[in-house]
Amino acid sequence: QVQLVESGGGLVQAGGSLRLSCAASGGTFSRYAMGWFRQTPGKEREFVAAIGWRGAGTYYADSVKGRFTISRENAKNTVYLQMNSLKPEDTAVYYCAAKSPYTGTYYLRTDYDYWGQGTQVTVSS
């Protein structure tokens, strides 16, 4: 059983940056692919970014490509989401998630096995 805890959310002005962290425990972190999703009230949780278990492959939603960067440090059991050039439409609760790298896709939330509790990101205009 993997436990995930996100941190780093907050309030930032449009054009600013934030770095989210997700610390994992209770499992072998390096064996999981990791993803970031986000959700706003009344909407489905949507894919933001994902990274393979060895960090070689990264995947992004079109809406964040070129602005967000996902990375991981397996020695620290942590995955990051660096968010630059933030826009008001990036406002959401951001969740990290873990999945087996051998099954499913990187962009479907239903393919992920473990989830954190989420961290709020608010971008003011």
Secondary structure, DSSP 8 states (H G I E B T S, - for coil): --EEEEE--EEEETT--EEEEEEEESS-GGGSEEEEEEE-TTS--EEEEEE-TTS--EEE-TTTTTTEEEEEEGGGTEEEEEE-S--GGG-EEEEEEEE-TTSS-SS-GGG--EE---EEEEEE-
